[in-house]
Amino acid sequence: MPKYLIERDIPGIQEMTSRDLQAISLKSRNILEELGPQIQWLQSYVMNNKLFCVYVAPGPEMIKEHASRGKFPVNHINEVKVIIDATSADGYIFDKHN
């Protein structure tokens, strides 16, 4: 299943309290449960008025549906083509085409 990196502009997100972030997370998770197991939220990163989220989904349409239901902004949806990390130096590279 494809993996996606979603960029969301959310002014002030870096100043949100833990309780605010928990509420957003709960809302997101509830919508994911409604949509079914084919879409999964793996993790998100908060920085400089942006939220970068990593999802697994059959396609960008489902990510847009999740965002629409939750009224979450979606500025960019990028499909991850290859994943590299420190182990890639040893030949471990995830490529969805191999």
N, C-alpha and C positions, 0 to 999 in steps of 0.2 A: 504494500500500500504506500502511496506517495507521502512524503513528509514535506511540510510547508513552514516557512518562516513568515509570520504576519507582522507587519508594522502598523501600529496604531498611534496616532497623535492624540495625547490626552494631557493638555496643559495642567500643570500642577500635580501630576501623579506622584512625583518624587517626594512631595510634601504630605501625601495622604497618610493617615494613621494606619496602624495594623488592623484596626477594626474596619476602616473603609476598604482596605484591600481584601479583607476576609469577606466582606459583603459582596464585592465584585466577583470574587472567586466562587462563592456559593451560588450566585446568580448564573455564572457561566456553567458551573457543574450541573445545575438543575436543567439547564437547556440542553446540555450534552446528553443527559440521561433521556430526555424527551426524544432527541434525534436518533438515539440508538448507538450500538457499539461500533459502527463503522467510522465514527469520528472520535478522536481522542486528543485531549490536551495534555501535552507532555510537560511543558514548563514555560515560564515567562520571565522576562528580564525588564526591570524598570530602570530607565535612565533618561535624563534631560527631556522631560515632557513627552516621552515616548514609552510605549510598551511593545516589546518584541516577544511574540508568542510562537512556540513551536507546537504544531499540530500534525497528526496523522489523519488523513481523510481521503476518500476516493477521488475528490476533485475540489477545485476552488468554489464551486457552487454551494457545497455543503458548508464550507467555512463562511461564505456570505450569508447563508441562511441562519447560521448560529449567531452571527453578528447582528443581523436584522432583528431576530427575536429578542436579543439582549440589548439592543440599541447601543452596541459597541462600534466605535469607528473602525474602519478598515481603510488604510491608506495604500498599502501594497501587500500583495500576496505573491510570494516567491516560492517556487518548487525547489526543494533541495535536490541537487543532481548527484553530488558526491560528498561524502563526509570524510574529513581527514582530522587527525589528532596526533598526539605524540607517538602513538603506536604505528602510524603510517610510515614512519622512518624504517620500521621493521617489515614493511610490506603489507600491513593490514589496512586496506582501504575499502570502504563501503561504497560501491558504485551500483546503483539500481539496475544498470544494464549488464552487469556481469553475474 
